[in-house]
Amino acid sequence: MTYVLIDTTDKQSQSFLEYVKTLPFATIESTDNVTTLKAIEQAKKGKTTKHKNAKELIAFLNK
């Protein structure tokens, strides 16, 4: 599978999305996941967790 993110804030991108919806092999799924959107915003603001090495990262993820 291939995922394509489309910013639908302008008329041209909305038209493209409508065209893709007509294709028999394409499936459109909305990604309005609040948790994901919040994480993206935090990353943009630089509010992320930093780890010194991969071992610390794995330990953090396994909590």
ABEGO torsion letter per residue (X at the ends): XBBBBBBAABAAAAAAAAAAAABAABBBBBABBAAAAAAAAAAAAGBBBBBABAAAAAAAAAX
